[in-house]
Amino acid sequence: MNYNIEDKILLIFKSEKLIERICLDDCFGFLAEKSQLQVTVTQYTLDKNGQRKKKIHQLQIENEETFQKLQDDLSELFQTEKQKLRSLLVIINPFSGKKRALQDFHNLVAPMLYEARIQYKTQTTRSKQHVGQIIERIDFDVVNELVLFGGDGLLHEILNIINSWSEGKKCEFLDKICFSVLPGGSGNSISAALLIERGWHGRARKVSVENSAFLLIKGTMAKIPICENILNQSTAILSVEKSAIGFGAASTYNAENFRSVGPARYTVAAIHEIYKCSDYQMPEFNFAEIEEHLWSVDYSEYRKISGSEEVLLEKSTKNGKEICIKDYFSTVTIHNNPSFYETMDPDGVPFVQLGDPFFAISFILPISRWQMVDFFLKVQQGNQAFVLSPLNSIFLADKLSMKFNEEEKITIDGEAYSCKEWQISMNGPQIKIIS
């Protein structure tokens, strides 16, 4: 057997006849058995549904010289020496989602890290307090990447533990540590959002562990801004993905009452909330839209055909660039993550990405129980069926303030809080993440 590499395609020849083509962009490592002159390359091919499927190629080499040359070529292409410099601490929450994170790590992720020559240690969490202890004890001389295998709440929890530290200690940690996330929760919004940008993703509740592990190995480091939430002018909460008031917050709150049904608890809670058809206390909203030249082509087109935003703006007041809206809504959500995970929508809110210095505000008008059922079904269809609803208005902003008449339940990154005043801005720190 002989080979050639052209444009990251490994071409395998036998008696000068091409017998196999392996796309090396779909691979990240190899195993070599010198005694048998055999090289095993695992390819993770992308299927039409955006899922990576494992395919093993066992290459029998004719002589030691060719065997060594293939090893050297693959090592260079896969940046094996650079991968060896990575040192991961994998924090696993064994209780989140379907409680498969520990099993999936050992069965799916660990073999991939071994093949990629990436060093790692694991730490299983026992409680929120234990998570804080793990983070406090990280030795920067030993660990340079933090991999979180659990639900979205694990990153939210860790960021807010770090945010409680002194400014110097916080800055040092965020400067030296790069994050990765693996999907092990009920809603894996952050994993899904990172994969959306690569086109490797299924639905947010069915994010492939292999896809995310492949991204962990083959991805590149990027910096993303973090939202800062100030509650009652004092408490600072960092957030990465989505916040809500009204129906969205009530459903998330009540989902804890249905934890026994696992990831389906959010759907059960939403159905229960639809049945109640409650009126929600809405605050006064004050925000400034981002400048039009920052709008994406998709959002510009949406604003042309939607019309619901203009109707809402006609009822609002303006103070300079600031828009003030005082109205009743069924729910209001603030997204800085394109994966709308409660909805099972594969693309989520299409006008924001994790790296954007702004967020999307979605206002949904008050609707009857049956309208809510219809809207909920549209949401479940995916493919943005809910985005173009005349009941929905979406604005892009980089700051938002709200004042309630009394203490109100809200959710930030799916975690429950309450407040009378709430300011949201992009003033949080940046974090490094593999994307």
C-alpha positions in Angstrom: 0.0 0.0 0.0 1.1 3.5 -0.9 -0.4 6.9 -0.2 -0.5 10.5 -1.2 -2.0 13.6 0.6 -3.6 16.2 -1.5 -5.6 19.2 -0.1 -6.1 17.3 3.2 -7.4 14.2 1.4 -5.5 11.0 2.2 -5.4 8.9 -1.0 -4.7 5.2 -0.6 -3.2 3.2 -3.5 -2.7 -0.5 -4.0 -0.8 -1.6 -7.0 -1.1 2.0 -8.3 -4.9 1.8 -8.1 -6.8 4.3 -5.9 -8.7 2.2 -3.4 -9.7 4.7 -0.7 -10.1 8.5 0.0 -10.1 9.8 3.6 -11.0 13.4 4.3 -8.5 14.4 7.0 -10.7 17.4 8.1 -13.0 14.7 9.5 -10.1 13.2 11.5 -8.0 14.3 14.4 -5.7 11.5 15.3 -4.4 8.0 14.5 -3.1 4.9 16.3 0.1 3.2 14.9 1.2 -0.4 15.5 4.8 -0.5 14.5 5.2 -4.3 15.0 2.4 -4.9 12.5 3.1 -1.8 10.3 -0.5 -0.8 10.7 -2.1 2.6 11.0 -5.7 3.1 12.2 -7.4 6.4 11.3 -10.8 7.2 12.7 -12.9 9.4 10.5 -16.0 11.2 11.8 -18.0 11.9 8.7 -20.8 14.5 8.7 -24.2 13.1 7.5 -27.0 15.0 6.0 -28.5 15.7 9.4 -25.4 17.4 10.7 -24.3 14.4 12.9 -20.9 12.9 12.8 -20.7 9.2 12.3 -17.6 7.1 13.2 -15.8 5.2 10.4 -12.6 3.3 11.1 -9.9 2.9 8.4 -7.2 0.3 9.1 -4.2 0.8 6.8 -1.7 -2.0 6.3 1.7 -0.4 5.3 4.1 -2.2 3.0 7.4 -1.2 4.7 8.8 0.6 7.7 10.0 3.7 5.7 6.4 4.3 4.4 5.0 3.6 7.9 7.2 6.2 9.5 6.6 8.8 6.8 2.8 8.4 7.1 3.1 8.8 10.9 5.1 12.0 10.4 2.7 13.4 7.8 -0.4 12.7 9.9 1.2 14.1 13.1 2.0 17.3 11.3 -1.5 17.6 9.8 -3.2 16.8 13.1 -0.9 19.1 15.1 -0.2 16.2 17.5 2.6 18.0 19.3 0.4 21.1 19.9 -2.4 18.8 21.1 -0.1 17.3 23.6 0.4 20.8 25.2 -3.3 20.9 26.0 -4.2 19.9 29.6 -7.9 19.5 30.3 -9.8 19.4 33.6 -13.1 17.8 32.7 -15.8 18.6 35.3 -18.7 16.2 35.1 -22.1 16.7 36.6 -23.5 13.1 36.8 -26.9 14.2 38.0 -27.9 16.5 35.1 -30.2 15.6 32.2 -30.6 11.9 31.7 -27.7 11.3 34.2 -25.5 9.8 31.4 -22.6 12.3 31.4 -20.2 10.1 33.3 -21.0 7.1 31.2 -20.9 9.1 28.0 -17.5 10.6 28.9 -15.9 7.2 29.4 -17.6 5.5 26.4 -17.5 8.3 23.9 -15.3 11.2 24.8 -12.3 9.6 26.5 -11.4 7.4 23.5 -11.5 10.5 21.2 -9.2 12.4 23.6 -6.8 9.5 23.7 -6.7 9.3 19.9 -6.0 13.0 19.7 -3.2 12.7 22.3 -4.8 15.3 24.6 -4.1 15.0 28.3 -7.0 15.2 30.8 -8.2 14.6 34.3 -11.8 14.3 35.4 -13.6 15.6 38.5 -17.2 14.6 39.3 -19.3 17.2 41.1 -21.2 16.4 44.2 -22.9 19.7 44.9 -22.8 23.4 44.1 -20.4 24.0 47.0 -18.2 21.2 45.6 -18.1 23.0 42.2 -16.7 26.1 43.9 -14.0 24.0 45.7 -12.9 22.5 42.4 -12.6 25.8 40.7 -10.7 27.3 43.6 -8.1 24.6 43.5 -7.2 24.7 39.8 -3.5 24.9 39.3 -2.7 27.0 36.2 0.6 25.2 35.8 -1.3 21.9 35.4 -4.6 22.9 33.7 -5.1 25.3 30.8 -8.6 24.2 29.7 -11.8 23.6 31.6 -14.3 21.2 30.0 -17.8 21.2 31.4 -19.9 18.1 30.9 -23.4 18.7 32.2 -26.3 21.1 31.6 -26.2 24.8 30.7 -26.5 25.6 34.4 -22.9 24.3 35.1 -21.3 27.1 33.0 -23.7 29.7 34.5 -22.8 28.5 38.0 -19.0 28.5 37.5 -19.0 32.0 35.8 -20.9 33.4 38.8 -18.6 31.8 41.3 -15.7 33.4 39.5 -17.6 36.7 39.3 -17.7 36.7 43.2 -13.9 36.7 43.4 -11.7 39.8 43.6 -11.1 41.5 40.2 -7.5 40.5 40.1 -8.2 36.8 40.8 -11.2 36.8 38.3 -9.1 38.3 35.5 -6.2 35.9 36.0 -8.6 32.9 35.8 -10.3 34.1 32.7 -7.0 35.0 31.1 -5.4 31.6 31.7 -8.4 29.2 31.3 -10.2 28.4 28.1 -13.7 26.8 28.3 -15.4 23.9 26.4 -18.8 22.5 26.9 -20.2 19.0 26.3 -23.9 18.3 26.3 -25.1 16.3 29.3 -28.1 18.3 30.5 -31.8 18.6 29.9 -31.3 21.6 27.5 -27.9 21.9 26.0 -28.3 25.4 24.6 -24.7 26.4 24.7 -23.4 23.2 23.0 -26.1 23.6 20.4 -25.2 27.2 19.7 -21.5 26.4 19.2 -22.4 23.6 16.8 -25.0 25.8 14.9 -22.1 28.0 13.8 -20.3 25.0 12.4 -23.4 23.4 10.8 -22.7 20.2 12.8 -25.8 20.3 15.0 -29.0 18.3 15.5 -31.8 19.6 17.7 -30.8 21.3 20.9 -32.3 18.5 23.1 -30.5 15.9 21.0 -27.1 17.4 20.6 -24.6 14.8 19.7 -21.9 14.2 22.3 -19.6 13.1 19.5 -20.2 16.3 17.6 -19.3 18.4 20.7 -16.3 16.3 21.5 -15.1 16.6 17.9 -15.5 20.4 18.3 -13.5 20.3 21.5 -10.6 18.6 19.7 -10.8 20.3 16.3 -12.2 23.8 17.2 -10.3 27.0 17.7 -10.3 29.4 20.7 -12.6 32.4 20.4 -13.6 35.1 22.9 -17.2 35.8 23.6 -18.7 38.6 25.6 -20.9 37.9 28.6 -24.1 39.6 29.6 -24.1 41.4 33.0 -27.4 41.4 34.9 -27.8 43.9 37.8 -30.7 43.1 40.1 -32.1 45.7 42.4 -29.1 47.9 41.6 -26.8 45.6 43.6 -26.6 41.9 42.7 -24.5 41.2 39.6 -25.4 38.0 37.7 -23.5 36.9 34.6 -25.4 35.1 31.8 -24.5 33.3 28.6 -27.7 32.4 26.9 -31.3 33.4 27.7 -33.3 35.2 30.3 -37.1 35.5 30.6 -40.1 37.0 32.3 -43.8 36.1 32.1 -44.7 32.7 30.6 -41.0 31.7 29.9 -40.0 32.4 33.5 -43.1 30.8 35.1 -42.6 27.6 33.0 -39.0 27.4 34.0 -39.8 27.9 37.7 -42.6 25.3 37.6 -40.4 22.8 35.7 -38.7 22.0 39.0 -42.0 20.5 40.2 -41.8 18.0 37.3 -38.1 17.1 37.7 -39.1 13.4 38.0 -39.9 13.3 34.2 -36.4 14.5 33.3 -35.8 16.7 30.3 -39.5 16.6 29.4 -40.2 18.7 32.5 -40.0 21.9 30.5 -42.6 20.8 28.0 -44.9 19.5 30.8 -44.5 22.8 32.7 -45.2 24.8 29.6 -48.4 22.9 28.9 -49.4 23.4 32.6 -48.8 27.1 32.2 -50.8 27.3 29.0 -53.7 25.7 30.8 -53.5 28.3 33.6 -53.4 31.1 31.0 -52.1 33.6 33.6 -51.8 37.3 33.4 -48.2 38.3 34.0 -46.9 41.4 35.6 -44.9 43.3 33.0 -42.4 46.1 33.8 -41.5 49.2 31.9 -38.9 48.3 29.3 -36.2 50.8 28.3 -33.7 49.9 25.6 -31.8 51.3 22.6 -31.7 49.4 19.4 -28.3 48.7 17.9 -27.5 50.9 14.9 -28.9 49.6 11.6 -25.6 49.1 10.0 -24.9 46.3 12.5 -28.0 44.4 11.5 -27.4 41.1 9.7 -28.9 40.6 6.2 -31.4 38.1 7.8 -32.5 40.6 10.4 -32.8 43.5 7.9 -35.0 41.2 5.7 -37.1 40.2 8.8 -37.8 43.8 9.7 -39.0 44.5 6.2 -41.5 41.7 6.1 -42.5 41.4 9.8 -44.2 44.7 10.6 -45.0 43.8 14.2 -42.0 45.8 15.5 -43.3 49.0 13.9 -46.7 48.4 15.4 -45.1 48.1 18.9 -42.9 51.1 18.3 -45.9 53.3 17.4 -47.2 52.6 21.0 -43.9 53.4 22.6 -42.3 56.6 23.7 -38.7 57.8 22.9 -36.1 59.6 24.9 -33.3 60.3 22.4 -32.3 56.9 21.2 -33.9 55.1 24.1 -37.2 53.4 23.5 -39.7 53.0 26.4 -42.4 50.3 26.1 -45.1 49.9 28.7 -47.5 47.2 27.6 -48.7 43.7 28.4 -47.1 40.6 27.0 -47.4 36.9 27.5 -43.6 36.5 27.7 -40.5 38.5 27.0 -37.2 36.7 26.4 -33.7 38.1 26.1 -31.4 35.9 24.0 -27.6 36.2 23.4 -27.6 32.6 22.2 -29.1 31.4 18.9 -30.3 28.1 20.3 -33.8 28.5 21.7 -33.5 25.2 23.6 -36.9 25.0 25.2 -38.5 24.9 21.8 -36.6 22.1 20.2 -36.1 24.6 17.3 -32.8 23.5 15.5 -31.8 27.1 14.6 -33.4 29.1 17.4 -33.4 32.9 17.2 -31.5 33.5 14.0 -30.4 37.1 14.6 -27.8 36.6 17.3 -24.6 34.5 17.8 -22.7 33.9 21.0 -19.9 36.2 20.0 -22.2 39.2 19.2 -21.9 42.3 21.5 -25.7 42.6 21.6 -28.8 40.4 22.3 -32.3 39.9 20.9 -35.4 40.9 22.8 -38.5 39.0 21.9 -41.9 40.5 22.9 -44.9 38.1 22.6 -48.3 39.8 22.9 -51.0 38.5 25.3 -52.9 35.7 23.7 -55.6 33.3 24.7 -55.1 29.7 25.8 -55.9 28.4 22.3 -53.6 30.9 20.6 -50.9 29.9 23.0 -51.4 26.2 22.1 -51.1 27.2 18.4 -48.0 29.3 19.1 -46.5 26.5 21.1 -47.1 24.0 18.3 -45.4 26.5 15.8 -42.4 26.6 18.2 -42.2 22.8 18.2 -42.1 22.7 14.4 -38.8 24.5 14.3 -37.4 26.2 11.2 -38.3 29.6 12.7 -42.0 29.0 12.5 -42.5 31.2 15.6 -40.3 34.0 14.4 -42.6 35.4 11.7 -45.7 35.2 13.9 -47.5 38.6 14.1 -47.7 38.0 17.8 -43.9 38.2 18.1 -41.6 41.3 17.9 -37.8 41.0 17.9 -35.4 43.9 18.6 -31.6 43.9 18.8 -30.1 45.9 21.7 -27.0 46.0 23.8 -28.7 47.2 27.0 -32.1 46.9 28.6 -33.6 48.1 31.9 -36.8 47.1 33.5 -38.8 48.2 36.6 -41.6 46.1 38.1 -44.2 47.4 40.5 -43.3 44.7 43.0 -40.8 41.8 43.3 -41.2 39.5 40.3 -39.9 36.1 39.4 -37.5 36.0 36.5 -35.0 33.5 35.0 -31.5 34.1 33.9 -29.8 31.3 32.0 -32.7 29.1 33.2 -31.9 29.8 36.8 -34.6 31.3 39.1 -34.2 34.8 40.6 -36.5 37.6 41.6 -36.2 41.4 41.6 -38.0 44.8 41.2 -35.3 46.3 39.0 -33.3 44.6 36.3 -30.6 46.1 34.1 -29.0 44.0 31.4 -25.9 45.1 29.4 -22.9 43.6 27.6 -20.6 44.9 30.3 -19.6 41.5 31.6 -16.1 40.0 31.0 -15.1 38.1 27.9 -14.4 34.4 28.2 -12.3 32.2 26.0 -14.2 29.2 24.6 -13.5 26.5 22.0 -15.8 27.1 19.0 
